[in-house]
Amino acid sequence: MPDTPPDNRELGRYLAMAQVGMEMVAPLVLGLVLDHYAGTRPWGLIAGTVCGFVGGIAHLVVLGNRKDRAGGEPPGGAPP
């Protein structure tokens, strides 16, 4: 664990990753709720899972491209 707290840019990157996680889970939960109330089991769950996965991966690609354009070090630290 580092001795110094993360700077604002690094904290923003962590929050963006947490947002991606929520974007992947929220459609799945909405699909489950739709299945429960509309009786469409299992199609709401399947649609929510696919939408969450595609949306989350797309957001990760956008974040990765933004990191590449900024010229920062790759995820996981400096290159060997």
N, C-alpha and C positions, 0 to 999 in steps of 0.2 A: 504494500500500500504506500503510495507516495506521501511524503511529508508535507507537501504544499497542496492547497486546494486547487481544483481545476480552474483555468481561466474561463472567461465568459464564452469564448468561441468553442472550447472543448465542452463546456456545459451545454451549449446549444446543440452540439452534435449528439450528445447523449440524449437530450430531450427529443430530438428528431427521431432517433432510433426507437425510443419508447413510443412515440406517436405511430411509427410504422407497426409496432406490435399491436397497438390498439386498433389500427386500421384493419389488421388482419383478423382480429377477434370480433369486432363489432358486427360485421355482416353475418358472421356465423350465428351469433346470438339473436340477431334480428330474424334470421331464417328459422331458428328454433321457435321463436315467439310466433312467427307466421304459421308454422306447422301446427302449433298448439291451438291457436284460435281459429284458423281456417280449415284445419283438418287435411292439409296437403302433404302430410308426412310421406316420404322423406325429402320431397322436392325443395322445400324452403331451405333445409339444412344443406343440401347439395349445392343449390344456387348461391347461398351465403358463403359457403366454403370456397367455391370457385371465385366469386367476386372478391372476397377478402384476400385470397392468395394472389390473384392477378393484380389487384390494387396495391398490395404490400410490396410485391416484387417490382412493380413499376416505380413506386416511390423510392425503393432502395436504389434502382438504376439512376433515377434523377439525383439522389443524394451522392451517389458515387461519381457521376459526371460533374457535379458541382465541385466536389473535392478535387477531381483531376484538373479542372480549369483553374482552381485557386492555387495550384502548384504546391499543395501541402504534401506531407509524407503519407504514404499508404497506410491503411488501417493496420493496426498491430505494431506500429513503431517504424523506425527508420529501416531502409533496406540493408541487407547484410553486406 
